[in-house]
């Protein structure tokens, strides 16, 4: 039940070591104000490397850039293995609560379910955007309003 798992994800305290090692705090986003762990039932696709994660993030970003309307967030991958996805709000007030962030992620789940890639590798109506990230080898997703609120999801 991956979709239920996303809804019922258990909040987890950020490990002290990870918080001090997060070099993106203060550069791309403020210190996380909330965290959770998502445990996917799916396995990362064998052979998926940094290049595929960069390509995926580029496709997502291209979709937002080519949109008929101004998309209020930017999406990019960071880390040596590009296994950390970051979504930053570009407009004040757009992603300023964890609930708005989760609504954005629900929309990304909807978009993911439409892709042939996702449909071929999952039970699309049960899988989530977090599951797609797991398939591609992402280990973390950070969503921030770019000002005060940051929600970080560890993907296992």
HELIX and SHEET records of a PDB file:
HELIX    1   1 UNK A    2  UNK A    7  1                                   6    
HELIX    2   2 UNK A   16  UNK A   21  1                                   6    
HELIX    3   3 UNK A   50  UNK A   65  1                                  16    
HELIX    4   4 UNK A   98  UNK A  113  1                                  16    
HELIX    5   5 UNK A  116  UNK A  121  1                                   6    
HELIX    6   6 UNK A  129  UNK A  135  1                                   7    
SHEET    1   A 6 UNK A  10  UNK A  11  0                                        
SHEET    2   A 6 UNK A  34  UNK A  38 -1                                        
SHEET    3   A 6 UNK A 150  UNK A 155  1                                        
SHEET    4   A 6 UNK A 140  UNK A 144 -1                                        
SHEET    5   A 6 UNK A  84  UNK A  89  1                                        
SHEET    6   A 6 UNK A  73  UNK A  78 -1                                        
END                                                                             
